[in-house]
């Protein structure tokens, strides 16, 4: 049985750990709130850009671009542009820099592995030190020149990532670009790990529905030098918004997952402290009872001894 000194040391150790986990909970809460505020400030710009691309498709829908393909074109071109199987795929994987966030990192890695298993060839572009270390240690084909820590997401960070990926796509390093990230579900929840295709965009998502005309899509503009050129130059800006959204969602989900993990750790620490305090009080009570018993026994023995002398 542990001594009271050992239990006191354990109580101090658990208490110190609880202070750390509580501080980590508060830090993650602040980081998540800041990231969501930054995302809300930039969202109107990218919403407007998407509407403008929609307008350009309404003005001129009959053009060809390697940045926009429809599902019917996937079928015509074969598995090279397959949505689910085959092809030469680039995979942007967004993880955290460290653990202590439950299953957050592992869930994203599983999504990336599912695409890798269905790819003829693949190349990984990893954001976050945790994912980088994992894939490197497992011998995966990770881009050596692509290294980004999952710090507080910024538009500048999204631009750097997009520029690198866009250059690789233009150089035909891959035919399809996927992103594996965690969709933020709101509140204190881990969110769902998922994947989506970044390039080429599905043009059906931008083509106006039904018989909608350019006028119905909004005011008619003149595009110089032409609609297709302006549209292709808008792709990278739109991709920046997509990547930034994935970064913010992942970062918010990571902080939420860490808050849940730290909250559970705080609760466990509280239960352990209660159990240790109960054990400590029992030992103290036993020690006090033992001392009282010894004193009483000594007093009775001394009393009998005095009587025998009389």
Backbone torsions as a table, in degrees:
resi	resn	phi	psi	omega
1	UNK	NA	138.8	-178.4
2	UNK	-68.7	149.1	177.7
3	UNK	-83.1	165.8	179.2
4	UNK	-62.3	-33.2	178.9
5	UNK	-65.5	-42.5	179.2
6	UNK	-64.9	-40.1	179.8
7	UNK	-67.7	-39.3	177.3
8	UNK	-61.6	-38.4	177.4
9	UNK	-65.4	-40.4	178.4
10	UNK	-66.0	-40.1	178.1
11	UNK	-61.3	-42.7	178.8
12	UNK	-64.5	-42.0	-179.2
13	UNK	-64.5	-45.9	178.9
14	UNK	-64.4	-40.4	178.8
15	UNK	-62.0	-42.4	178.1
16	UNK	-63.7	-41.1	178.3
17	UNK	-64.4	-39.3	179.3
18	UNK	-63.6	-35.6	176.8
19	UNK	-63.3	-39.9	-179.7
20	UNK	-66.7	-47.8	-178.9
21	UNK	-64.4	-35.4	177.7
22	UNK	-67.2	-39.9	177.1
23	UNK	-64.5	-41.3	178.3
24	UNK	-63.8	-36.1	176.6
25	UNK	-61.3	-46.8	-178.4
26	UNK	-66.8	-39.5	179.3
27	UNK	-63.9	-45.2	179.4
28	UNK	-62.9	-38.0	178.4
29	UNK	-61.9	-42.5	179.2
30	UNK	-66.6	-43.9	-179.8
31	UNK	-62.5	-42.7	-179.2
32	UNK	-64.0	-43.3	-178.9
33	UNK	-63.5	-40.3	179.9
34	UNK	-66.7	-41.5	-179.7
35	UNK	-64.6	-41.6	179.8
36	UNK	-65.4	-37.9	178.6
37	UNK	-64.9	-42.7	179.1
38	UNK	-63.1	-39.6	-180.0
39	UNK	-64.9	-40.4	-179.1
40	UNK	-65.5	-31.9	-179.5
41	UNK	-70.9	-31.0	-177.8
42	UNK	-95.4	-13.8	-175.9
43	UNK	-58.3	-42.8	-178.6
44	UNK	-57.0	-37.7	-179.3
45	UNK	-62.7	-46.5	-176.8
46	UNK	-74.0	-28.7	173.2
47	UNK	-65.2	-41.0	178.4
48	UNK	-65.6	-39.3	179.2
49	UNK	-64.3	-40.6	177.8
50	UNK	-63.2	-41.7	178.1
51	UNK	-63.9	-34.7	179.3
52	UNK	-68.9	-38.5	175.8
53	UNK	-64.1	-40.3	175.9
54	UNK	-58.5	-42.5	179.4
55	UNK	-63.4	-40.6	-179.2
56	UNK	-65.9	-36.2	175.6
57	UNK	-66.1	-32.4	178.1
58	UNK	-69.3	-35.0	178.9
59	UNK	-71.5	-45.2	-178.0
60	UNK	-145.7	105.1	-177.1
61	UNK	-97.6	-18.2	-174.1
62	UNK	-95.6	79.5	174.4
63	UNK	-148.3	165.4	-177.6
64	UNK	-116.7	134.4	178.1
65	UNK	-151.5	140.9	178.0
66	UNK	-73.8	-10.3	177.9
67	UNK	-86.4	-16.3	-179.6
68	UNK	-132.4	121.0	174.8
69	UNK	-137.5	150.9	178.8
70	UNK	-98.9	166.7	179.8
71	UNK	-61.6	-35.0	178.7
72	UNK	-65.1	-35.4	177.0
73	UNK	-69.1	-32.2	175.5
74	UNK	-57.9	-44.7	-177.8
75	UNK	-65.3	-41.3	-179.1
76	UNK	-65.6	-38.6	-175.8
77	UNK	-83.4	-9.3	177.4
78	UNK	86.7	-165.3	-171.8
79	UNK	-70.1	-13.5	178.7
80	UNK	-55.7	-37.9	178.8
81	UNK	-108.9	25.2	-178.6
82	UNK	-62.4	141.8	-179.7
83	UNK	-75.3	-38.5	-173.8
84	UNK	-113.6	-30.6	-170.2
85	UNK	-127.3	150.8	172.8
86	UNK	66.7	-163.7	176.2
87	UNK	82.6	167.5	176.4
88	UNK	-102.5	108.2	-169.1
89	UNK	-111.8	138.6	167.4
90	UNK	-99.6	139.0	-175.3
91	UNK	-129.3	112.4	174.3
92	UNK	-87.5	115.9	-177.2
93	UNK	-111.9	123.8	-178.1
94	UNK	-109.8	109.7	176.5
95	UNK	-120.0	-175.4	175.0
96	UNK	-91.5	175.5	176.7
97	UNK	-84.6	-22.7	-176.8
98	UNK	-147.8	176.2	-178.6
99	UNK	-89.0	-138.5	-177.2
100	UNK	58.9	33.8	-179.6
101	UNK	-135.2	36.0	179.6
102	UNK	63.8	-136.5	-177.8
103	UNK	-94.5	14.6	-175.3
104	UNK	-53.0	-54.9	-176.5
105	UNK	-66.9	-42.5	-177.5
106	UNK	-64.5	-35.1	179.3
107	UNK	-65.2	-40.0	178.0
108	UNK	-67.3	-42.1	179.7
109	UNK	-61.0	-38.1	177.9
110	UNK	-61.4	-39.8	178.4
111	UNK	-64.0	-41.6	178.6
112	UNK	-64.8	-40.7	179.7
113	UNK	-63.3	-33.9	-179.9
114	UNK	-66.3	-35.7	177.0
115	UNK	-73.3	-40.3	178.8
116	UNK	-58.9	-40.4	-178.7
117	UNK	-65.8	-27.6	-177.4
118	UNK	-98.2	4.2	-176.8
119	UNK	-97.2	143.7	171.2
120	UNK	-68.2	-49.7	171.7
121	UNK	-138.4	156.1	-179.6
122	UNK	-148.7	163.3	173.9
123	UNK	-143.5	129.5	-176.1
124	UNK	-96.3	137.6	174.1
125	UNK	-122.2	103.9	-167.1
126	UNK	-104.9	128.9	171.1
127	UNK	-106.0	124.9	-179.3
128	UNK	110.3	130.1	-176.4
129	UNK	-65.5	-32.3	-178.6
130	UNK	-62.4	-50.4	179.8
131	UNK	-65.2	-38.4	179.2
132	UNK	-59.1	-48.7	-179.7
133	UNK	-64.2	-40.9	-178.3
134	UNK	-62.2	-52.7	-175.6
135	UNK	-69.2	-35.4	177.1
136	UNK	-64.4	-42.0	-177.8
137	UNK	-70.0	-20.5	179.5
138	UNK	-100.8	12.1	173.6
139	UNK	70.1	25.4	179.5
140	UNK	-77.5	160.9	-179.8
141	UNK	-81.4	87.3	-177.2
142	UNK	-101.9	134.6	177.5
143	UNK	-63.8	122.3	-176.5
144	UNK	-74.0	-28.8	-175.3
145	UNK	-88.7	-1.1	-177.0
146	UNK	-109.8	107.4	-177.6
147	UNK	-143.1	111.6	-179.8
148	UNK	-135.4	126.7	174.3
149	UNK	-80.4	150.4	-179.5
150	UNK	-87.2	66.9	175.1
151	UNK	-82.8	-171.7	177.7
152	UNK	-55.0	117.7	-176.5
153	UNK	-63.2	138.9	176.5
154	UNK	-135.6	163.1	176.7
155	UNK	-62.3	-37.8	179.3
156	UNK	-61.0	-40.8	177.8
157	UNK	-63.9	-43.4	178.6
158	UNK	-63.5	-38.3	178.7
159	UNK	-64.0	-43.8	179.4
160	UNK	-60.8	-45.3	-179.8
161	UNK	-63.4	-46.1	-178.2
162	UNK	-63.2	-40.8	-179.7
163	UNK	-60.9	-43.4	179.6
164	UNK	-65.3	-44.3	-178.5
165	UNK	-67.9	-38.7	-179.4
166	UNK	-64.4	-42.0	178.1
167	UNK	-62.6	-41.4	179.2
168	UNK	-64.7	-38.7	178.7
169	UNK	-67.2	-41.9	178.6
170	UNK	-65.1	-31.1	178.2
171	UNK	-85.0	5.9	177.4
172	UNK	59.3	37.9	172.6
173	UNK	-69.2	-25.4	176.0
174	UNK	-151.6	159.6	-179.6
175	UNK	-96.1	-30.3	178.4
176	UNK	-130.2	140.8	176.6
177	UNK	-117.0	121.3	178.4
178	UNK	-109.3	155.4	173.0
179	UNK	-124.9	130.7	175.9
180	UNK	-110.4	117.4	-177.1
181	UNK	-149.5	-178.1	-179.9
182	UNK	-114.9	122.3	179.7
183	UNK	-77.9	123.9	-179.1
184	UNK	-70.4	129.1	-175.1
185	UNK	-99.0	-3.8	-179.7
186	UNK	91.7	149.5	178.5
187	UNK	64.9	-154.1	178.0
188	UNK	-94.6	77.0	177.5
189	UNK	-139.7	150.4	-175.1
190	UNK	-70.5	-33.1	-174.9
191	UNK	85.3	171.6	-176.1
192	UNK	-106.0	127.7	172.9
193	UNK	-71.1	137.2	-176.1
194	UNK	-152.4	171.6	172.7
195	UNK	-133.7	154.3	178.4
196	UNK	-146.3	160.9	179.2
197	UNK	-94.7	128.9	177.4
198	UNK	-91.0	-50.1	-179.1
199	UNK	-133.2	142.2	-10.3
200	UNK	-72.2	152.1	176.9
201	UNK	-67.6	150.2	174.2
202	UNK	-81.6	109.7	-175.4
203	UNK	-63.8	-22.7	178.7
204	UNK	-63.9	-21.4	177.5
205	UNK	-74.0	-16.9	-176.8
206	UNK	-111.2	-20.0	-178.8
207	UNK	-66.3	130.4	179.2
208	UNK	-58.2	143.5	-178.1
209	UNK	-78.6	150.1	175.6
210	UNK	60.4	-133.3	-177.9
211	UNK	-105.4	27.0	-178.0
212	UNK	-61.4	134.1	-178.6
213	UNK	-103.2	175.3	178.3
214	UNK	-61.3	-39.4	-179.9
215	UNK	-64.4	-38.1	179.5
216	UNK	-71.4	-26.4	178.3
217	UNK	-76.8	-12.5	-179.3
218	UNK	141.6	-170.2	-179.9
219	UNK	-62.7	145.0	-179.8
220	UNK	-86.0	128.4	179.1
221	UNK	-113.0	158.8	170.0
222	UNK	-99.6	130.5	-176.1
223	UNK	-108.4	129.2	179.7
224	UNK	-117.2	133.3	1.3
225	UNK	-75.9	-26.9	176.1
226	UNK	-162.5	169.1	-175.7
227	UNK	-61.5	-44.1	-175.4
228	UNK	-62.9	-41.6	179.9
229	UNK	-64.0	-45.1	179.5
230	UNK	-64.0	-39.7	-179.1
231	UNK	-63.7	-45.3	-178.5
232	UNK	-66.9	-30.8	177.5
233	UNK	-76.9	-18.2	177.8
234	UNK	-83.8	-15.8	-174.9
235	UNK	-60.2	-45.8	-175.7
236	UNK	-64.4	-39.1	178.1
237	UNK	-64.1	-40.1	178.7
238	UNK	-66.4	-38.5	179.1
239	UNK	-65.2	-34.8	176.2
240	UNK	-58.3	-44.6	178.8
241	UNK	-63.8	-38.4	179.5
242	UNK	-64.9	-46.7	-179.4
243	UNK	-65.8	-41.6	179.5
244	UNK	-61.9	-41.1	177.5
245	UNK	-61.6	-42.8	178.9
246	UNK	-64.3	-39.5	178.6
247	UNK	-63.8	-46.4	-178.4
248	UNK	-66.0	-42.8	178.3
249	UNK	-61.1	-44.3	-179.6
250	UNK	-65.5	-44.7	-178.4
251	UNK	-63.1	-43.3	178.9
252	UNK	-65.0	-40.4	178.5
253	UNK	-65.0	-39.3	178.7
254	UNK	-62.7	-46.3	-179.5
255	UNK	-65.3	-37.7	177.2
256	UNK	-64.4	-43.2	178.3
257	UNK	-63.5	-38.8	178.6
258	UNK	-68.5	-37.1	176.2
259	UNK	-60.9	-42.4	178.5
260	UNK	-64.1	-42.6	-179.5
261	UNK	-64.7	-42.6	-179.3
262	UNK	-71.1	-34.2	176.8
263	UNK	-64.6	-42.6	177.2
264	UNK	-64.8	-38.5	178.2
265	UNK	-65.1	-40.3	177.3
266	UNK	-62.6	-42.6	179.9
267	UNK	-64.8	-42.9	177.9
268	UNK	-64.1	-39.6	178.9
269	UNK	-64.1	-39.7	177.9
270	UNK	-62.4	-43.2	178.3
271	UNK	-64.8	-39.9	179.3
272	UNK	-66.7	-39.6	177.9
273	UNK	-63.1	-40.9	178.0
274	UNK	-61.3	-43.2	-179.6
275	UNK	-66.0	-40.7	179.5
276	UNK	-67.5	-40.7	178.1
277	UNK	-63.9	-38.5	178.0
278	UNK	-64.0	-43.9	178.6
279	UNK	-64.9	-41.9	179.3
280	UNK	-61.7	-43.0	179.8
281	UNK	-66.2	-37.7	176.9
282	UNK	-62.4	-43.9	179.3
283	UNK	-63.6	-42.7	178.2
284	UNK	-62.7	-42.4	179.3
285	UNK	-63.4	-41.5	178.4
286	UNK	-64.3	-40.6	-179.7
287	UNK	-65.0	-42.1	179.0
288	UNK	-65.1	-43.3	178.7
289	UNK	-61.1	-40.4	179.0
290	UNK	-63.6	-40.8	179.7
291	UNK	-66.0	-42.4	178.9
292	UNK	-63.0	-41.6	180.0
293	UNK	-62.6	-43.3	-179.8
294	UNK	-65.3	-40.5	178.9
295	UNK	-64.6	-44.2	179.9
296	UNK	-63.1	-43.0	179.4
297	UNK	-63.1	-42.8	178.5
298	UNK	-62.2	-40.8	-179.4
299	UNK	-65.5	-42.6	179.7
300	UNK	-66.0	-39.1	179.3
301	UNK	-65.0	-41.4	179.5
302	UNK	-66.7	-37.2	179.4
303	UNK	-65.3	-41.9	178.9
304	UNK	-65.6	-37.2	-178.9
305	UNK	-65.1	-42.3	-179.9
306	UNK	-64.7	-38.5	179.6
307	UNK	-65.7	-39.7	-177.9
308	UNK	-66.2	-29.9	179.5
309	UNK	-71.4	-30.7	-179.2
310	UNK	-72.3	NA	NA
